[in-house]
Amino acid sequence: MAKKKVSPIKNYKLKNGELRYEFPAYLGIDPLTGKQIRTKKRGFKTRKEAELALARIKLDVANGTYQTVRAESYQEVYDLWVIQYEKTVEESTFVKTAGIFRNHILPAMASYKIEKIHVDVCQKHVDEWAAKLKNFRMVKAYAAKVIDFAIKRGYIQTNPFAHVDMPANAFKKAIANDENEKENFYTREQLINFLSCLEKESNFKAYALFRLLAFSGMRKGEALALTWNDLNFTNNELRINKALSRGKDNQLYVKSTKTGVSRTIKMDDKTMVVLKEWKKKQKQDYLKLVFNTLQPKQLVFSNEHNEYLQPTKTRKWIVHVQKKFSIGTITTHGLRHTHCSLLFEAGATLKEVQDRLGHSDVQTTMNIYAHVTKKAKEEAILKFANYIEM
């Protein structure tokens, strides 16, 4: 009696109770490795559908005409690209990029067949992004990266994003926004007033942090990652070699500085005295919470659990003081711009400011400089008028 042939097709249930069918399949020999290629096909709604698919694969393999399925849609190519991209950037950068794709690019392009995307399609979406997003150029650049990945894999020949015309009205809008944008820094007098008001408050930790930001020009993330062994009270020096950032699942973690380069900067006597005073106060305050702050890697600024301080906390502190004392409003990052502008007013060179602030590109320093020359221009015309005396 002949043995009954066992079918490779099996059924399984989805979470909703529906029945589906799957089967293992032999796809031939990999010419690169000489090994057998096997896979599993699943998701068939009926056994008959699965049987037909299996028969078709067997026939194609026997005839040597079977081709492995490659990524066809923009979504599928993105899924391949993003795996490689994640390996090349910081976790915080990856999270931001994934957000751009999730919120703007994939909703527009995910379902497109990669080889069918042409310049008119790309132009349409660039126009849409330009109409609603200030950073639409960056969105377009990221969208194009996925197409570049497809070109490298031989799916298509050219990138249609390379032939898109950037909307002229968007440039005008950007210029208008720059002109109307409120200056995010304090003058010398405003800074002195801000710190004086802050000093009157009972939050000495906030005072020490904001004074440090204003007198060092360091990024907020760099200040929140500082440990006491980064400060040299003998030489009045500060070592900046890391930054607090937000990664996957909204978790805080320490990474390298934005440029990946460490720097050591000189500090003024008064700020170092304030920080030394905060170190003593921190020791007393945290001892009550049963924390030993004399550990080598103790954070300079930590929360009540002696863990990383949430970056959003500084906004609450700065807004509270600005409202209470009715002083000009800037953001926490505005203190970095304040430091930059006052350095220029004090006569520092472009290179000195660039090195102190840790800008990898001098253009970034120059962009801030362009914002702070208004006062210098006003002083110049006053000098001219006084000289002419008319």
C-alpha positions in Angstrom: 0.0 0.0 0.0 1.5 3.3 -1.1 2.2 5.9 1.5 -0.1 8.9 1.5 1.8 12.0 0.5 1.9 14.6 3.3 1.1 18.1 2.0 3.6 20.8 3.0 0.7 23.3 3.3 -0.4 24.0 6.9 -3.0 26.3 8.3 -2.7 28.8 11.2 -5.0 31.3 12.9 -4.7 35.0 13.0 -5.4 36.9 16.3 -8.9 37.6 15.1 -9.5 33.9 14.6 -9.4 33.9 10.8 -7.7 30.9 9.1 -4.7 31.4 6.8 -2.4 28.9 5.0 1.4 28.7 4.6 4.0 26.4 3.1 7.8 26.1 3.0 9.4 26.3 -0.5 12.7 25.4 -2.1 13.9 28.1 -4.4 17.0 26.6 -5.9 20.7 27.1 -5.3 22.2 30.4 -4.5 24.9 31.0 -7.2 27.0 33.1 -4.7 27.2 30.6 -1.9 26.2 27.3 -3.5 23.7 26.7 -0.7 20.0 25.9 -1.0 17.6 28.7 -0.8 14.5 28.0 1.2 11.7 30.3 2.3 8.2 30.3 3.8 5.2 31.7 2.0 2.2 32.6 4.1 -1.0 34.6 4.2 -3.1 32.6 1.7 -6.8 32.8 2.4 -7.6 29.3 1.1 -5.8 26.0 0.7 -6.4 26.1 -3.0 -4.7 29.5 -3.3 -1.7 28.2 -1.4 -1.6 25.0 -3.6 -1.5 27.1 -6.8 1.2 29.4 -5.5 3.3 26.4 -4.5 2.8 24.7 -7.9 3.8 28.0 -9.7 7.0 28.3 -7.6 8.0 24.6 -8.3 7.4 25.1 -12.0 9.5 28.3 -12.1 12.3 26.8 -10.1 12.3 23.7 -12.4 12.5 25.9 -15.5 15.1 28.2 -14.0 12.8 31.2 -14.3 12.1 31.9 -10.6 13.2 35.3 -9.4 13.3 36.3 -5.8 10.9 39.1 -5.0 12.6 42.5 -4.6 11.4 45.6 -3.0 8.8 47.2 -5.2 7.1 50.1 -3.3 8.7 53.2 -1.7 7.7 51.8 1.7 9.6 48.5 1.0 12.7 50.3 -0.2 12.5 52.6 2.9 12.3 49.5 5.1 15.6 48.3 3.7 17.2 51.8 3.7 16.3 52.6 7.3 18.1 49.5 8.6 21.4 50.7 7.1 20.8 54.3 7.9 20.3 53.6 11.6 23.9 52.1 11.7 25.4 55.4 10.5 23.9 58.0 12.8 23.4 58.8 16.5 20.3 57.4 18.1 18.7 60.9 18.6 19.3 61.7 14.9 17.7 58.4 13.9 14.6 59.1 16.0 14.2 62.6 14.4 14.7 61.2 10.9 12.2 58.4 11.5 9.7 61.0 12.7 10.1 63.0 9.5 9.4 59.9 7.4 6.5 58.8 9.6 4.8 62.3 9.7 5.5 63.7 6.2 7.2 61.4 3.6 5.6 57.9 4.1 2.0 59.2 4.2 2.6 60.8 0.8 4.8 58.2 -0.9 4.7 54.8 0.8 2.4 53.1 -1.6 4.1 54.3 -4.9 5.8 51.7 -7.1 9.5 52.7 -6.9 10.1 52.5 -10.7 6.9 54.5 -11.4 7.9 57.6 -9.4 8.7 60.4 -11.8 9.6 64.1 -11.4 6.0 65.4 -11.5 5.1 63.2 -8.5 8.1 64.4 -6.6 7.4 68.1 -7.6 3.8 67.7 -6.3 4.9 66.5 -2.9 7.8 69.1 -2.6 5.2 71.8 -3.3 2.9 70.4 -0.6 5.8 70.2 1.9 6.9 73.8 1.1 3.4 75.1 1.7 3.3 73.8 5.3 6.8 73.1 6.5 9.6 75.5 7.3 12.2 72.7 6.9 10.7 71.3 3.6 14.2 71.3 2.0 15.3 68.7 4.6 12.2 66.6 4.1 12.9 66.6 0.4 16.5 65.6 1.0 15.5 62.7 3.1 12.9 61.5 0.7 15.5 61.5 -2.1 17.9 59.4 0.0 15.5 56.4 -0.3 15.5 56.8 -4.1 19.3 57.0 -4.1 19.3 53.7 -2.1 17.0 52.2 -4.8 19.5 53.4 -7.5 22.4 51.7 -5.8 20.4 48.5 -5.7 19.7 48.7 -9.4 15.9 49.1 -9.0 15.9 52.4 -11.0 18.4 54.5 -13.0 17.9 58.1 -11.9 16.6 60.1 -9.0 13.6 62.3 -10.0 14.0 64.5 -6.9 17.2 65.8 -8.5 15.1 67.5 -11.2 12.5 69.1 -8.9 12.2 73.0 -9.0 12.3 74.4 -5.5 9.2 76.7 -5.0 10.0 80.4 -5.3 7.3 81.4 -2.9 8.8 79.2 -0.3 12.1 81.2 -0.5 10.1 84.4 -0.1 8.2 83.0 2.8 11.5 81.9 4.4 12.9 85.4 4.0 9.7 86.9 5.5 9.9 84.5 8.4 13.6 85.5 9.0 12.6 89.2 9.0 9.7 88.7 11.3 11.4 86.3 13.6 11.9 87.6 17.1 15.5 87.9 18.1 16.3 85.0 20.5 19.0 86.6 22.6 19.4 89.2 25.4 21.4 92.4 25.3 24.1 92.9 27.9 21.6 94.9 30.1 18.8 92.3 29.7 21.1 89.4 30.6 22.3 91.2 33.8 18.7 91.9 34.7 17.6 88.3 34.0 20.4 86.8 36.1 19.7 89.3 38.9 16.0 88.3 39.0 16.9 84.6 38.9 19.3 85.0 41.8 16.5 86.4 44.0 14.6 83.1 43.5 14.9 80.1 45.8 16.0 77.8 42.9 19.8 78.0 43.1 20.2 75.1 40.8 18.4 77.0 38.0 20.5 80.1 38.7 23.7 78.1 38.4 22.6 76.4 35.2 21.4 79.5 33.4 24.5 81.5 34.5 26.6 78.7 33.1 24.7 78.6 29.8 25.0 82.4 29.5 28.7 82.6 30.3 29.9 79.5 28.5 27.7 79.4 25.4 27.4 75.6 25.7 24.3 73.8 24.4 21.7 72.8 27.0 22.3 69.1 26.3 26.0 69.6 27.0 25.3 71.3 30.3 22.8 68.6 31.4 25.4 65.9 30.7 28.2 67.6 32.7 29.8 65.7 35.6 31.8 67.4 38.3 35.0 65.8 37.0 34.5 67.9 33.8 35.2 71.1 35.8 38.6 72.3 36.7 38.2 74.8 39.5 42.0 75.4 39.7 42.4 76.5 36.1 38.8 77.8 35.6 38.3 75.4 32.8 35.4 73.4 31.5 35.6 70.2 29.4 32.7 69.6 27.0 32.8 66.1 25.6 29.2 64.7 25.7 25.6 65.8 25.6 22.3 64.6 26.9 19.9 63.6 24.2 16.6 61.8 23.6 16.6 58.4 21.9 14.2 55.6 21.2 11.1 55.2 23.3 11.6 58.8 24.5 14.5 57.7 26.7 17.3 60.0 27.7 20.9 59.0 27.0 24.4 60.5 26.8 26.0 60.8 23.4 29.0 62.7 21.9 28.7 66.4 21.3 26.7 67.6 18.2 29.9 67.8 16.2 31.5 64.7 17.7 34.5 66.9 18.9 35.4 67.6 22.5 36.5 71.1 23.5 37.9 72.7 26.7 36.9 76.3 27.4 38.0 78.9 29.9 35.4 80.3 32.4 35.2 83.5 34.4 35.9 83.6 38.1 32.3 84.6 39.2 30.6 81.7 37.3 33.1 79.2 38.8 32.4 80.6 42.3 28.6 80.1 41.6 29.2 76.5 40.5 31.4 75.8 43.5 28.7 77.1 45.7 26.1 74.9 43.9 28.3 71.9 44.4 28.3 72.5 48.2 24.5 73.1 48.2 23.9 70.0 46.0 25.8 67.9 48.5 23.7 69.2 51.4 20.3 69.0 49.6 20.9 65.5 48.1 22.2 64.1 51.4 18.7 64.6 52.8 17.5 62.5 49.8 20.1 59.8 50.7 22.3 60.5 47.7 26.1 60.7 47.8 27.0 63.4 45.3 30.8 62.9 45.9 31.0 60.2 43.2 33.4 60.9 40.4 30.7 60.9 37.7 28.1 62.8 39.7 26.0 65.0 37.4 26.3 68.7 38.0 22.6 69.1 37.3 20.3 66.2 38.2 16.7 65.7 39.2 15.3 64.8 42.6 16.2 61.1 42.0 19.8 62.1 41.1 19.2 61.1 37.5 19.2 63.0 34.2 17.3 66.3 34.4 14.4 66.4 31.9 15.5 69.0 29.2 11.9 70.4 29.2 12.4 71.5 32.9 14.5 74.5 31.9 11.6 76.0 29.9 9.4 76.0 33.0 12.2 77.7 35.0 12.9 80.4 32.4 9.3 81.1 31.7 8.5 81.4 35.4 11.2 84.1 35.9 10.3 86.0 32.7 6.7 86.2 33.7 7.2 86.9 37.4 9.6 89.8 36.7 8.1 90.9 33.3 11.3 90.7 31.4 12.0 89.9 27.8 11.3 86.4 26.6 13.9 84.1 25.1 14.3 80.4 25.1 16.9 78.4 27.0 18.8 78.0 23.7 18.7 81.8 23.4 21.3 82.0 26.1 23.7 80.4 23.7 22.9 83.0 21.1 23.3 85.7 23.8 26.7 84.4 24.7 27.7 84.4 21.0 26.4 88.0 20.4 28.0 89.4 23.5 31.3 87.8 22.5 31.2 89.7 19.2 30.3 92.9 21.0 33.3 92.4 23.3 35.5 92.2 20.3 36.1 88.4 19.9 37.1 87.2 16.4 34.9 84.9 14.3 37.4 82.0 14.8 37.4 82.5 18.6 33.6 82.4 18.8 33.4 79.4 16.5 35.9 77.5 18.6 34.3 78.4 21.9 30.8 77.5 20.8 31.9 74.3 19.1 30.5 75.1 15.6 31.9 72.7 13.0 30.9 75.2 10.2 31.9 78.8 10.4 28.7 79.6 8.5 26.7 78.8 11.6 28.7 81.3 13.6 28.2 83.9 10.8 24.5 83.4 10.7 24.3 84.3 14.4 26.7 87.2 13.8 24.3 88.5 11.1 21.5 88.8 13.7 23.6 90.7 16.2 25.0 93.4 13.9 21.9 95.6 14.3 23.2 97.3 17.4 26.6 97.8 15.8 24.9 99.4 12.7 22.9 101.7 14.9 26.0 102.8 16.8 27.8 103.4 13.5 25.2 105.9 12.2 25.1 107.7 15.6 28.8 108.1 15.4 28.5 109.4 11.9 25.7 111.9 12.8 27.7 113.1 15.9 30.8 113.6 13.7 28.9 115.6 11.1 26.9 117.6 13.8 24.0 118.6 11.5 
